[in-house]
Amino acid sequence: MKKTRIDRRFADLRKQGKKGFVSYLSAGDPNLQDTVDIVLRLEDAGVDVVELGLPFSDPLADGRVNQEAATRALEAGATFEGVLECIANIRERSEIPMIFYAYMNPLLARGFEQSIEMAAQSGIDGFLLLDLPLEEAKPYKGALSKNALNGIQLVTPTTPDDRIGKIVKQATGFIYCVSREGVTGVQDSIAEGAGALVERIRTHTDLPVALGFGIGTPDQARDAAGLADAVVVGSAIVNAFHHNPHTAEGRADAAAFVKTMVDAVKEV
């Protein structure tokens, strides 16, 4: 499979000896037009990869902040086709790597292969499929490969070593290491055992490992970057853009907050 923007970005980071920063947003929150603006601001803040949540009515892996963001996006009229148009609009102005954080139901509703093909044409680089079990993944992963998209895989603290080995064999792009049990949401500190989990994953793969779930301050981001190849921040960023005014000044303030975390990661 040809290299994606994600592959190239992580290769560049590795060459530079730098850690990566992955930012999560719910596509369509507060609306699709503003999502374009927010992604471009995140790029200006130094974010390496943008993870866009496809709005879904029942996001079971998400905590309150991201669930509410998905609800706001749906109430604002976000649709699958609208999100793809949003990606295409971003691509007119940016080559930042982007992945969809997605649940299977909206993709299956349109026909999985057609959904993946449409997403690839819009300019997306990969998918993280939250509720696709390893045992059922093979036919769906084929559609990603056919469209030259990365298939990001999750590994959690409760994943046994033999299963980690099987999961990473199906992954491309990077491995998303979930730092703690439970759902998404800002926490007070990095979970104990997160570093050991990253090392367990590294015994099975050379793919970059990104550590996420619960990271919300520059100090936490710096600590996480010391353990992994990249850091994923979601709820804190969603909150920053939601609670600041939806004005140019408000967006600038939210992006400045993100930059403090990016800068902390890049110091490591």
C-alpha positions as CSV (number, residue, x, y, z in Angstrom):
1,M,0.0,0.0,0.0
2,K,1.3,3.5,-0.9
3,K,2.3,5.7,2.0
4,T,-0.4,7.9,3.5
5,R,0.0,11.4,4.9
6,I,0.0,9.7,8.3
7,D,2.8,7.4,7.4
8,R,4.8,10.2,6.0
9,R,4.2,12.5,9.0
10,F,5.3,9.8,11.5
11,A,8.4,9.0,9.3
12,D,9.3,12.7,9.4
13,L,8.9,12.9,13.1
14,R,11.0,9.8,13.7
15,K,13.7,11.2,11.4
16,Q,13.7,14.5,13.4
17,G,13.6,12.7,16.7
18,K,10.3,14.5,17.6
19,K,7.1,13.2,19.3
20,G,3.8,13.6,17.5
21,F,0.6,15.3,18.6
22,V,-2.8,14.0,17.6
23,S,-5.8,16.2,18.2
24,Y,-9.4,14.9,18.4
25,L,-12.5,16.9,17.4
26,S,-16.1,15.9,16.7
27,A,-16.8,16.8,13.0
28,G,-19.7,19.3,12.9
29,D,-19.3,20.8,16.4
30,P,-20.4,23.5,16.4
31,N,-21.1,23.1,12.7
32,L,-19.3,21.9,9.6
33,Q,-18.1,25.3,8.3
34,D,-16.5,26.0,11.7
35,T,-14.9,22.6,11.7
36,V,-12.9,23.6,8.7
37,D,-11.7,26.7,10.5
38,I,-10.8,24.8,13.7
39,V,-8.8,22.1,11.8
40,L,-6.7,24.8,10.1
41,R,-6.1,26.5,13.4
42,L,-5.0,23.2,14.9
43,E,-2.5,22.8,12.1
44,D,-1.2,26.4,12.7
45,A,-0.8,25.4,16.4
46,G,1.5,22.6,15.4
47,V,-0.8,19.6,15.6
48,D,0.5,16.6,13.5
49,V,-2.6,14.6,13.0
50,V,-6.3,15.4,13.4
51,E,-8.7,12.7,14.5
52,L,-12.3,13.7,13.5
53,G,-15.2,11.9,15.2
54,L,-17.9,11.0,12.8
55,P,-21.1,12.1,14.6
56,F,-23.1,9.2,15.9
57,S,-26.1,9.0,18.2
58,D,-24.7,6.2,20.4
59,P,-20.9,6.7,20.9
60,L,-20.4,4.1,23.7
61,A,-16.6,4.5,23.9
62,D,-16.8,8.2,24.6
63,G,-17.2,10.1,27.8
64,R,-19.6,13.0,28.5
65,V,-17.6,15.7,26.7
66,N,-17.3,13.9,23.4
67,Q,-20.8,12.5,23.6
68,E,-22.2,16.0,24.0
69,A,-20.0,17.2,21.1
70,A,-21.4,14.5,18.8
71,T,-25.0,15.5,19.9
72,R,-24.3,19.2,19.1
73,A,-22.9,18.2,15.7
74,L,-26.0,16.1,14.9
75,E,-28.3,18.8,16.1
76,A,-26.5,21.3,13.9
77,G,-27.3,19.1,10.9
78,A,-24.0,17.1,10.4
79,T,-24.4,14.2,8.0
80,F,-21.9,11.7,6.6
81,E,-22.0,13.4,3.3
82,G,-21.7,16.8,4.9
83,V,-18.6,15.7,6.9
84,L,-17.0,14.4,3.7
85,E,-17.6,17.8,2.0
86,C,-16.0,19.3,5.1
87,I,-12.9,17.1,4.5
88,A,-12.8,18.1,0.9
89,N,-12.9,21.8,1.9
90,I,-10.0,21.3,4.3
91,R,-8.0,19.6,1.6
92,E,-8.3,22.6,-0.6
93,R,-6.2,24.4,1.9
94,S,-4.2,21.8,3.9
95,E,-2.4,18.5,3.6
96,I,-2.6,17.8,7.4
97,P,-3.1,14.1,8.1
98,M,-6.7,13.3,9.1
99,I,-8.4,10.1,10.3
100,F,-12.0,9.3,11.1
101,Y,-12.8,8.1,14.6
102,A,-15.9,6.1,13.7
103,Y,-18.5,3.6,14.8
104,M,-19.5,0.9,12.3
105,N,-23.3,1.6,12.1
106,P,-23.2,4.8,10.0
107,L,-20.7,3.2,7.6
108,L,-22.7,-0.1,7.3
109,A,-25.9,1.9,6.7
110,R,-24.6,3.2,3.4
111,G,-22.7,0.0,2.5
112,F,-19.3,-0.2,4.1
113,E,-17.2,-0.4,0.9
114,Q,-19.0,2.6,-0.6
115,S,-18.6,4.6,2.6
116,I,-14.9,3.9,2.7
117,E,-14.4,4.8,-1.0
118,M,-16.4,8.0,-0.5
119,A,-14.2,8.9,2.5
120,A,-11.0,8.2,0.6
121,Q,-12.1,10.4,-2.3
122,S,-12.9,13.3,0.1
123,G,-9.2,13.3,1.3
124,I,-9.3,11.3,4.6
125,D,-6.2,9.2,5.4
126,G,-7.5,6.5,7.7
127,F,-10.1,5.1,10.1
128,L,-10.1,4.1,13.7
129,L,-13.2,1.8,13.9
130,L,-14.2,1.8,17.6
131,D,-16.6,-1.1,17.7
132,L,-15.1,-3.5,15.1
133,P,-13.9,-6.6,16.9
134,L,-10.6,-8.2,15.8
135,E,-12.4,-11.5,15.0
136,E,-14.7,-9.7,12.5
137,A,-12.3,-7.2,11.1
138,K,-10.7,-9.0,8.1
139,P,-13.3,-8.3,5.4
140,Y,-13.6,-4.6,6.4
141,K,-9.9,-4.1,6.6
142,G,-9.7,-5.1,3.0
143,A,-11.8,-2.1,2.0
144,L,-9.4,0.2,3.8
145,S,-6.3,-1.3,2.0
146,K,-8.1,-1.2,-1.3
147,N,-8.5,2.6,-0.9
148,A,-5.0,3.1,0.5
149,L,-6.3,4.2,3.9
150,N,-4.7,3.4,7.3
151,G,-6.5,1.2,9.7
152,I,-5.6,2.5,13.2
153,Q,-6.0,-0.1,16.0
154,L,-6.7,0.3,19.7
155,V,-4.9,-1.6,22.5
156,T,-6.3,-1.2,26.0
157,P,-4.8,-2.0,29.5
158,T,-6.9,-5.2,29.6
159,T,-5.6,-6.6,26.3
160,P,-3.6,-9.8,26.8
161,D,-0.1,-10.0,25.1
162,D,-1.1,-12.7,22.6
163,R,-4.1,-10.5,21.5
164,I,-1.9,-7.4,21.2
165,G,0.2,-9.4,18.7
166,K,-2.8,-10.2,16.6
167,I,-4.2,-6.6,16.8
168,V,-1.0,-4.9,15.7
169,K,-0.7,-7.2,12.7
170,Q,-3.9,-5.7,11.4
171,A,-2.9,-2.1,12.0
172,T,-1.3,0.4,9.7
173,G,-0.4,4.0,10.4
174,F,0.0,3.9,14.2
175,I,-1.3,2.1,17.3
176,Y,-3.6,4.0,19.6
177,C,-2.7,2.9,23.1
178,V,-5.6,3.6,25.5
179,S,-3.9,4.7,28.8
180,R,-6.7,3.7,31.1
181,E,-9.9,1.6,31.4
182,G,-13.2,3.3,30.8
183,V,-14.3,6.0,28.4
184,T,-12.7,9.2,27.1
185,G,-12.4,12.2,29.4
186,V,-9.8,14.4,31.1
187,Q,-8.1,12.9,34.2
188,D,-5.9,14.3,36.9
189,S,-2.8,12.3,35.9
190,I,-1.4,9.8,33.5
191,A,-2.6,6.3,34.4
192,E,-0.2,4.0,36.3
193,G,0.9,1.3,34.0
194,A,0.6,3.4,30.8
195,G,4.3,3.2,30.1
196,A,4.4,-0.5,30.7
197,L,1.6,-1.0,28.2
198,V,3.4,1.1,25.6
199,E,6.5,-1.1,26.0
200,R,4.3,-4.3,25.7
201,I,3.0,-3.0,22.4
202,R,6.5,-2.2,21.2
203,T,7.6,-5.8,21.6
204,H,5.0,-6.7,18.9
205,T,5.4,-3.9,16.3
206,D,7.6,-1.1,14.9
207,L,4.6,1.1,14.2
208,P,4.5,4.4,16.2
209,V,2.5,4.1,19.5
210,A,0.2,7.1,20.4
211,L,-0.9,7.3,24.0
212,G,-4.4,8.8,24.7
213,F,-7.4,9.0,27.0
214,G,-7.4,11.4,29.9
215,I,-4.6,13.8,28.8
216,G,-5.6,17.4,29.3
217,T,-2.7,19.7,30.5
218,P,0.7,20.5,29.1
219,D,2.4,18.6,32.0
220,Q,0.3,15.5,31.3
221,A,1.1,15.8,27.6
222,R,4.8,16.1,28.3
223,D,4.7,13.1,30.6
224,A,2.8,11.0,28.0
225,A,5.3,12.0,25.3
226,G,8.0,10.7,27.4
227,L,6.4,7.3,27.3
228,A,5.1,7.0,23.7
229,D,5.8,8.2,20.1
230,A,2.8,10.5,20.1
231,V,0.1,11.9,22.4
232,V,-3.6,12.0,21.7
233,V,-5.7,14.8,23.3
234,G,-9.4,14.9,22.8
235,S,-11.8,16.1,25.5
236,A,-9.6,19.0,26.7
237,I,-9.5,20.3,23.1
238,V,-13.2,19.8,22.5
239,N,-13.9,21.7,25.7
240,A,-11.6,24.5,24.8
241,F,-13.3,25.2,21.5
242,H,-16.7,24.7,22.9
243,H,-16.4,27.0,26.0
244,N,-14.5,29.8,24.2
245,P,-16.7,32.2,22.2
246,H,-17.3,31.1,18.6
247,T,-15.5,34.2,17.3
248,A,-12.1,34.7,15.8
249,E,-10.7,35.8,19.2
250,G,-12.3,32.8,21.0
251,R,-10.9,30.4,18.4
252,A,-7.5,32.0,18.7
253,D,-7.6,31.5,22.5
254,A,-8.6,27.9,22.2
255,A,-5.9,27.3,19.6
256,A,-3.3,29.0,21.9
257,F,-4.3,26.5,24.7
258,V,-3.7,23.6,22.3
259,K,-0.3,25.1,21.3
260,T,0.8,25.0,25.0
261,M,0.3,21.2,24.9
262,V,1.9,20.8,21.5
263,D,4.9,22.8,22.7
264,A,5.2,20.6,25.8
265,V,5.2,17.4,23.6
266,K,7.8,18.9,21.2
267,E,10.1,19.6,24.1
268,V,10.5,15.9,24.9
